[in-house]
Amino acid sequence: MSAKQRKNLIRIIITFAAAGCLIIVRRQFAVNPVILFALYAAVYLLIGYDILIKAFKGIIHFQPFDECLLMSVATIGAFALAVFQKSGDYGEAVAVMLFYQTGEWFQSYAVGRSRKSITSLMDICPDYANIENEEGRLEQVDPEDVEPGTVITVKPGERIPIDGVVVSGSGTVDTSALTGESVPRSIGEGDEALSGTVNLTGVLKIRTVKEFGESTASKIIELIEDASSRKSKPENFITRFARIYTPAVVLLALALAVIPPLIVMITTGGSEWSKWIYRALTFLVISCPCALVISIPLSFFAGLGGASRAGILIKGSNYLEILSRTKTVVFDKTGTLTKGVFDVSAIHPEKFDEEKLLHLAAHVERYSDHPISASLKRAYPSESDDCRVENVREVPGMGITADVTLVDENKTFSVAAGNSKLMESVGAKWHDCRLEGTVIHIAADGEYAGHIVISDIIKPQSAAAIRSLREAGIEPVMLTGDSGAVAKSVAQELGIENYRSGLLPQDKVAETDRLIAAKKNPKDALAFAGDGINDAPVLARADTGIAMGALGSDAAIEAADIVLMDDNPQKISKAVSIAKRCMRIVRENIWFSISVKVICLILGSLGLAGMRAAVFADVGVMVLAVLNAMRCMAVKEESQQ
């Protein structure tokens, strides 16, 4: 609770106690009317001085029509009526303002809770970076003064201030501020270190690769700050509604105060001015559109906050509204449904066992920088043993040959690792593999030794993500630049019926256009999920662009409307679920608020609801709407399958 909220709560409690004492005093003792008026006025000013000041400022700035003016006119009018009628019942004006301020406090508390989830992300940028001086001591400097290429030191418990690469040290980092996932990640020499993550163990020395303002944490904060400026259709409707509604109800209240008593005076000669002025003032109190004006933006704000805590950054409430109407999610394959990193997926030996076949292949590929070589070396991390590799020769378009001496066997093999053409050139009788992927054939001393399959591995959460979307009534579609055989294999494993392969970026845009044109309902939305780098054109073309696995990717943050800060495709269905829940709550608040408001306005106009009942109904509706809006903050945990 903020200091301002505590101050207002104390003011409400004091006013409540003082008003109660005045009621008791008025009933038990005969108090001078002037003194009674002064006491009630003092209590009224205690609880309502800020509302009166805001109303006055609105008038002098030619922006008078808001709830502060309505409350001020209604309560001051109630005071005037009590003086005019000589009833001395000033408690009604105090009660109206007290109820209103109580509702405002609940609203402020709810907004504070919602804002806290978002502002917690604003703390992901440290105020300093540690740099060694000439004496070898660490100095704290402003991160904005650190140039790219500078080596900074991050101690355990400190947050990494700038993106970089670890040059020495190892440990674990907490990435929850960026990804929403609480599981720490290991980090070591050569690994990427992202700003905003917390170093949990070990001292890390990191060479910065970006300026502070271009780092991941700074980009995320910029995205969060911009999100609030993008309003959804319901929010824009409420803004326009309030501008028209407020002056309209002021005019209606004025008409209610003047026209009926005039008619009565003309037709019967009687005077009912006080009765109809009171009804007009009651009408003004009831007409305050607090529940709508406060709860609708708060619902979206809470939805954005709940998504942020789950590692889903949505660039504006307008995208929440669009996402809730999603009926089709188009996936890029590589880096979205698959890991985007080629690994050894199968070893089929014919001359040696699996380990020895992989051992020979890794040694032959030891000095190559090709991605396939990297995959083999990752699969056999002990390739830097005492075995000798000599006469390495790269055959363009075919593979690599080398003489490999295995120390433990004291035996040398002439090894060839590559494609079928290389096998034919060395006279090895090779055969194809039934599995999809890149096949590396290996021959030893001219004899076929087997083959190793390297493929892009499907993410473990992808199948569950596709199932979740289908259960939500959303059709998954896959577009990929990969071959038809690979695309078919991935689609079958994940249960995707609609897919296209061999597509260039412009082809993906054309396919997306075709899917959009084929929509049965124009209100249905299409989302595209890609890596945010190669798929920028189609990310921009879709109704909603979702950047998958965008941790640290500037291009993804710029291109997409929604950024998932890790590689988990299941968060797409979670984002859709959050959006649908948020929109359902928004609609509930709109219909509930308007329905109760109309009923109370009719009752107030007919004199069937007094001012206290009216303000209680108004504040009650606002509090219920705000509490309902706060449900958007809740984000259910989904099982990781």
Buried (B, 14 or more C-beta within 10 A) or exposed (E): EEEEEEEBBEBBEEBBEBBEEBEEEBEEEEBEEEEBBEBBBEBBEBBBEEBBEBBBEBBEEEEBBBBBBBBBBBBBBBBBBBEEEEEBBBBBBBBBBBBBBBBBBBBBBBBBBBBEBBEEBEEBBBEBBBBEEEEEEEEEBEBEEBEBEBBBBBEEEBBBBBBBEBEEBBBBBBBBBBBBBEEBBEBEEEBBBBBBBBBBBBBBBBBBBBBBEBBBBBBBBEBBEEBBEBBBEBBEBBEEBBEEBBEEBBEBBEEBBBEBBEEBEEEEEEEBBEBBBBBBBBBBBBBBBBBBBBBBBBBBBBBBBBBBBBBBBBBBBBBBBBBBBBBBBBBBBBBBBBBBEBBBBBBBBBBBEEEBBBBBBBBBBBEBEEEBBBBBBBBBEEBEEEBEBEEBEBBEEBBBBBBBBBEEEEEBBBBBBBBBEBBEBBEBEBEEBEEBBBBBBBBBEEEBBBBBBBBBBBBEBBBBBBBBBBEBEBBBBBBBBBEEEBBBBBBEEBEBEEBBBEBEBEBBBBBBEEBBEEBEEEEBBBBBBBBBBBBBBBBEBBBBBBBBBBBBBBBBBBBBBBBBBBBBBBBBBBBBBBBBBBBBBBEBBBEBBBEBBEEBBEBBBEEEBBBBBBBBBBBBBBBBBBEBBBBBBEBEEBEEE
